[in-house]
Amino acid sequence: MRLSWKHSVLTLHIASSLVEASSKRLPVVDLGYTVHQAISYNSTGQYYSFSNIRYAQPPTGDLRFAAPLPPLTNRTLQKGEIQRSCPQAYPLWYLKDVQQLDDVPPPDPDEDEDCLFLDVVVPEKAFEKAKGNGRGGAPVMVWLYGGGFAFGQKNVKTSTQYVTGNPAGLLALAKEEDEEGVGFIYVTLNYRGGAFGFLSGPNLQTNGTANAGLLDQRLALEWVQRNIHLFGGDRHRVTVFGQSAGAGSIMHQITAYGGLRGKVPFQQAILQSPGFQPYPGNWQQDQVLQSYLAALNVTTIDQARKLPYESLRRANQDIVGRSPYGQFTFSPAVDGSFVPALPSNLLLHGAFDKSIRIMTGYNANETFLFVDKSNLTNDAYVTNTKHSLPGAQPAVVDFITNTLYPDPTTAHNSSLPYDDALGRFLLSSSESSFTCNTLYLNRAFRGQAFGYRWSVPPAYHGLDVPYTFYNGPNPAVHNGTESFAISLQTYLTTFAMTGSPNRAGAAPMPLFGSSENILDVNVAGLKPIKDPQANPRCEWLQKALFF
């Protein structure tokens, strides 16, 4: 492991707010449909930031609950001064200190339906190389945020613990490792979540589009393919990376249309804790739709389109707010088109774009924060399983609760990977929603896949994100683990720039291959291990017999 003093100090300095340099002329890019000027130049990192570039028409009025459309022409110079984020909604269990829906904090001023914008952060050298010839050669990293498909945004956000989405540290490291000192171009985008982006089911599809949030992402990725050369990027060297719902989205992008509509609009993907809770059938999808319409006091999606935005926002928050513990209500769903089947099934049967390279990661304790510690009994586990799979045959529920994840107090199996109800809940939820997804991906891409397990304590879901976006001293990156942040960033940027996460002098991350090995990132060291997800439980879940 290598912790660069230069990198640590530099990124601490870079992590400050981007400041427009008054002495430097900010560049303008002509996108055809609009003309956009950079909003700032970071003299320490030597990069430009282009903020809030519109990539789709406002999804308002008749365009609500529908596939996004390309933006209309507006040749007025745009600077993107107004920050944008899509409507946010949070479950009460997630907010912890909030007990009632009426006490949910008001929305941020930057929240609005008209939110389909993206940001581009461009190293000065990359931009200069593109001048005059309309071509560029820098690799591109596109970030998709997580948030349970209900919240999240492209904007750099500071919480009491850490900053997410700020690429300064990644850019500095890549620039340091690049012989030409360029690094990569960073893109991040908003996509609709909650009811605005993930209503689904046959009744919605009679007058709307399921999985609109996934289609937002697709349009933005196609925007990158059409326009990134104007910033100095290479559209043939695009790596999309994301965490949690962002990585679950990438999984859906890889399997989009069952692989029947050509190549995906990227060449590589990094999926960190790819997660989503699959809707098991049309009935459950429609139940969510009907709950949303009832909260709006309407009966059709067309009537909902005519309501004030604030009514839609409040109903969305109410539905998400009441989500059962550990859930967010909305999620991508099988729609017969963009999602013709569950991604696990599509990967099993080869129905995906096989041309890309991937890197996956998951956390050792993915679901500790998603399990309600107040109701930890083995009887509760059976009840929860029945409620979460309302369309499953009784024999399927029986197999899950008695054979796949049996009661440890009655099972005659001393090799169970848990010994109490908490362990049973944690393993079952982790494998069904997160960790098995990495196995499905790694096996599908075997010779083009690298994987790791993040075991840096406490290794809960999401706690690898501050390491991914490490920019110097940070309360979420514990003392003594800073070197792991540099190691993780090195794997990520090296993969994006070369197609392999490995570089000289670093612990190698094994190719998944036939040995099915991954890298365990642990405070005791970095070492290859047999992937624990290569087990019969994940293999059974992949068949989706509960669907």
Stockholm file with secondary structure:
# STOCKHOLM 1.0

chainA/1-547         MRLSWKHSVLTLHIASSLVEASSKRLPVVDLGYTVHQAISYNSTGQYYSFSNIRYAQPPTGDLRFAAPLPPLTNRTLQKGEIQRSCPQAYPLWYLKDVQQLDDVPPPDPDEDEDCLFLDVVVPEKAFEKAKGNGRGGAPVMVWLYGGGFAFGQKNVKTSTQYVTGNPAGLLALAKEEDEEGVGFIYVTLNYRGGAFGFLSGPNLQTNGTANAGLLDQRLALEWVQRNIHLFGGDRHRVTVFGQSAGAGSIMHQITAYGGLRGKVPFQQAILQSPGFQPYPGNWQQDQVLQSYLAALNVTTIDQARKLPYESLRRANQDIVGRSPYGQFTFSPAVDGSFVPALPSNLLLHGAFDKSIRIMTGYNANETFLFVDKSNLTNDAYVTNTKHSLPGAQPAVVDFITNTLYPDPTTAHNSSLPYDDALGRFLLSSSESSFTCNTLYLNRAFRGQAFGYRWSVPPAYHGLDVPYTFYNGPNPAVHNGTESFAISLQTYLTTFAMTGSPNRAGAAPMPLFGSSENILDVNVAGLKPIKDPQANPRCEWLQKALFF
#=GR chainA/1-547 SS CCCCHHHHHHHHHHTSCCCCCTTSCCCEEECSSEEEECCEEETTTTEEEEEEEECSCCCCGGGTTSCCCCCCCEEEEECCCSCCBCCCCCCHHHHSSCCSGGGSCCCCTTBCSCCCEEEEEEEHHHHHHHTTTSCCCEEEEEEECCSTTTSCCSSCEECSSCEESCCHHHHHHHHHHSTTSCCCEEEEECCCCHHHHHCCSHHHHTSSCTTHHHHHHHHHHHHHHHHGGGGTEEEEEEEEEEETHHHHHHHHHHTGGGGCSCCCSCSEEEEESCCCCCCCSHHHHHHHHHHHHHHHTCSSHHHHHTSCHHHHHHHHHHHHHTCCTTCCSCCCCCCSSSSSSCHHHHHHTTCSCTTCEEEEEEETBTTGGGSCGGGCCHHHHHHHHHHHCTTSCHHHHHHIIIIISCCTTTCCCTTCSCSSHHHHHHHHHHIIIIIHHHHHHHHHHGGGEEEEEECSTTCBTTTTHHHHTCCSCCTTSCTTCHHHHHHHHHHHHHHHHHSSSCCTTSCCCCBCTTTTEEEEEETTEEEEEECTTCSHHHHHHHTCTTC
#=GC SS_cons         CCCCHHHHHHHHHHTSCCCCCTTSCCCEEECSSEEEECCEEETTTTEEEEEEEECSCCCCGGGTTSCCCCCCCEEEEECCCSCCBCCCCCCHHHHSSCCSGGGSCCCCTTBCSCCCEEEEEEEHHHHHHHTTTSCCCEEEEEEECCSTTTSCCSSCEECSSCEESCCHHHHHHHHHHSTTSCCCEEEEECCCCHHHHHCCSHHHHTSSCTTHHHHHHHHHHHHHHHHGGGGTEEEEEEEEEEETHHHHHHHHHHTGGGGCSCCCSCSEEEEESCCCCCCCSHHHHHHHHHHHHHHHTCSSHHHHHTSCHHHHHHHHHHHHHTCCTTCCSCCCCCCSSSSSSCHHHHHHTTCSCTTCEEEEEEETBTTGGGSCGGGCCHHHHHHHHHHHCTTSCHHHHHHIIIIISCCTTTCCCTTCSCSSHHHHHHHHHHIIIIIHHHHHHHHHHGGGEEEEEECSTTCBTTTTHHHHTCCSCCTTSCTTCHHHHHHHHHHHHHHHHHSSSCCTTSCCCCBCTTTTEEEEEETTEEEEEECTTCSHHHHHHHTCTTC
//
